[in-house]
């Protein structure tokens, strides 16, 4: 008897999946099947980029979109219990820790005038 798949409880190679069909193929058939993936040209074949296409590609913005004037990372030391409470509140509100801290800072700045 053939070995069985633990999760399907039927002999290996009897299914209708692509894997099962592939495993039933001869070595020559498998080689022919995978030969189409041996092409070294990646991507979609097409025309070369024009100068304007290249310029547009160089100007493309990558990364996160800017909010306001952009973001700056800062290293802040926060007492562990306070950080745990901050994370809990942020989770309750469905926002990130950074968003909660930013809201708190905006509130303090508004109060200060």
C-alpha positions as CSV (number, residue, x, y, z in Angstrom):
1,X,0.0,0.0,0.0
2,X,1.2,3.5,-0.8
3,X,2.0,5.9,2.1
4,X,-0.9,8.1,3.2
5,X,-1.2,11.8,3.9
6,X,-2.0,12.2,7.6
7,X,-4.5,15.0,7.0
8,X,-6.4,13.4,4.0
9,X,-6.2,9.7,4.9
10,X,-5.9,8.6,1.3
11,X,-3.0,7.2,-0.7
12,X,-0.5,9.8,-1.9
13,X,-0.9,10.7,-5.6
14,X,-4.6,9.8,-5.9
15,X,-5.9,13.3,-5.6
16,X,-6.9,15.7,-8.3
17,X,-4.5,18.5,-7.2
18,X,-1.8,19.8,-9.4
19,X,0.8,18.3,-7.0
20,X,-0.8,14.8,-7.3
21,X,-0.8,15.1,-11.1
22,X,2.8,16.3,-11.1
23,X,3.9,13.4,-8.9
24,X,2.3,10.9,-11.4
25,X,4.3,12.3,-14.3
26,X,7.4,10.7,-15.6
27,X,10.7,12.4,-15.2
28,X,10.6,13.6,-18.9
29,X,7.1,15.0,-18.4
30,X,8.2,16.8,-15.2
31,X,11.2,18.3,-17.0
32,X,8.9,19.6,-19.8
33,X,6.4,21.0,-17.3
34,X,9.1,23.0,-15.4
35,X,11.0,24.1,-18.5
36,X,8.7,27.1,-19.0
37,X,10.0,28.5,-15.7
38,X,13.6,28.3,-16.7
39,X,13.5,31.5,-18.8
40,X,15.9,34.0,-17.3
41,X,13.8,37.0,-18.5
42,X,11.8,38.1,-15.5
43,X,8.7,40.3,-15.8
44,X,6.5,41.0,-18.7
45,X,8.1,41.2,-22.1
46,X,7.6,44.6,-23.7
47,X,9.2,47.6,-25.1
48,X,12.2,49.3,-23.4
49,X,11.5,52.3,-21.2
50,X,11.5,55.7,-22.8
51,X,13.4,58.6,-21.3
52,X,10.3,60.0,-19.8
53,X,9.3,56.6,-18.3
54,X,12.8,56.4,-16.7
55,X,12.5,59.9,-15.3
56,X,9.0,59.1,-13.9
57,X,10.4,55.9,-12.3
58,X,13.3,57.9,-10.7
59,X,10.8,60.5,-9.3
60,X,8.4,57.9,-7.9
61,X,7.9,58.2,-4.2
62,X,8.7,55.1,-2.2
63,X,7.9,54.1,1.3
64,X,5.2,55.4,3.6
65,X,3.1,58.4,2.4
66,X,3.9,61.7,4.2
67,X,1.4,62.9,6.8
68,X,1.8,66.6,7.4
69,X,5.5,67.5,7.0
70,X,6.5,63.8,7.4
71,X,7.5,61.8,10.5
72,X,10.6,61.7,12.6
73,X,11.6,58.8,14.8
74,X,12.4,59.7,18.4
75,X,13.8,57.5,21.1
76,X,11.8,58.1,24.3
77,X,12.2,56.2,27.6
78,X,8.9,55.3,29.2
79,X,8.3,53.5,32.5
80,X,7.2,49.9,31.8
81,X,3.8,50.0,33.6
82,X,2.9,53.2,31.8
83,X,3.9,51.7,28.5
84,X,1.7,48.7,29.2
85,X,-1.2,50.9,30.0
86,X,-0.6,53.0,26.8
87,X,-0.5,49.8,24.7
88,X,-3.7,48.6,26.3
89,X,-5.5,51.9,25.6
90,X,-4.2,52.1,22.0
91,X,-5.5,48.5,21.4
92,X,-8.9,49.4,22.9
93,X,-9.1,52.4,20.5
94,X,-7.8,50.5,17.5
95,X,-4.9,52.8,17.0
96,X,-1.1,52.4,17.1
97,X,1.0,53.4,20.1
98,X,2.6,56.2,18.0
99,X,-0.9,57.6,17.2
100,X,-1.9,57.6,20.9
101,X,1.3,59.3,21.9
102,X,0.9,61.9,19.1
103,X,-2.7,62.6,20.3
104,X,-1.5,63.1,23.8
105,X,1.3,65.5,22.7
106,X,-1.2,67.4,20.5
107,X,-3.6,67.7,23.5
108,X,-0.8,69.0,25.8
109,X,0.2,71.5,23.1
110,X,-3.4,72.7,22.7
111,X,-3.8,73.1,26.5
112,X,-0.5,75.0,26.7
113,X,-1.7,77.4,24.0
